Amino acid sequence: MSELATSAARKRPEFRNINAFKDLPNYRWPMAAIVSGMHRASGLIMFLLLPFIIWMFDSSISSEISFAKFKSAFNIGMLGLPGLLWKLVALALLWAYLHHFIAGLRHLWMDTHHAAVSKEFGKSSALFTLVLSMGLTLVLGAKLFGLY
């Protein structure tokens, strides 16, 4: 009987609707949530840029002439857009692939090692994923833009 009395005496949690304009801007997303959202965004970017990926692959291996056209698109430009813009699109694609791959490995690790998953691991692995994907993107972006 005392168990019933103590549970009745405890205050129940209060659930309320949130005001999206007032409450959401002040909400601090955990690092794991940010990286998970970026994983979804990177998958979407890769899906939307799939025609560009296919064009790059096809024009880079078809012939010497198509490869020269491919190179000129990144150096001079094409379709009235400067080469810098095409390089930025390729850089976004590089980031999307690297982030999606590393975050996917993170998710696979968490799926196969349930006992090792904790709040601290989620935060540290998310930070590792973010730093590694951004670092590799900077290195490959420097190569794309001819810095080395």
HUKA-V498714 format. One record per residue. RES is the residue in one letter. PHI is phi in whole degrees, -180 to 180 (999 if undefined). Layout:
{{RES/PHI} {RES/PHI}}
This chain:
{{M/999} {S/-68} {E/-64} {L/-67} {A/-68} {T/-71} {S/-71} {A/-73} {A/-78} {R/-67} {K/-77} {R/-78} {P/-64} {E/-101} {F/-108} {R/-140} {N/-74} {I/-100} {N/-96} {A/-60} {F/-77} {K/-95} {D/-89} {L/-67} {P/-63} {N/-92} {Y/-76} {R/-97} {W/-75} {P/-68} {M/-57} {A/-63} {A/-70} {I/-64} {V/-66} {S/-65} {G/-65} {M/-68} {H/-64} {R/-67} {A/-65} {S/-67} {G/-64} {L/-66} {I/-61} {M/-64} {F/-66} {L/-69} {L/-93} {L/-58} {P/-61} {F/-66} {I/-63} {I/-64} {W/-62} {M/-60} {F/-64} {D/-63} {S/-75} {S/-83} {I/-118} {S/-68} {S/-159} {E/-68} {I/-67} {S/-67} {F/-68} {A/-65} {K/-65} {F/-61} {K/-65} {S/-68} {A/-63} {F/-85} {N/-89} {I/-102} {G/124} {M/-159} {L/55} {G/77} {L/-109} {P/-69} {G/-60} {L/-60} {L/-65} {W/-66} {K/-67} {L/-66} {V/-64} {A/-65} {L/-66} {A/-62} {L/-67} {L/-60} {W/-61} {A/-59} {Y/-65} {L/-62} {H/-65} {H/-64} {F/-66} {I/-69} {A/-67} {G/-64} {L/-63} {R/-61} {H/-66} {L/-62} {W/-61} {M/-67} {D/-69} {T/-93} {H/-124} {H/-60} {A/-70} {A/-83} {V/-84} {S/-144} {K/-64} {E/-67} {F/-64} {G/-59} {K/-69} {S/-69} {S/-71} {A/-67} {L/-64} {F/-61} {T/-61} {L/-65} {V/-66} {L/-66} {S/-67} {M/-69} {G/-64} {L/-65} {T/-65} {L/-64} {V/-64} {L/-71} {G/-67} {A/-63} {K/-68} {L/-61} {F/-89} {G/76} {L/-78} {Y/-149}}
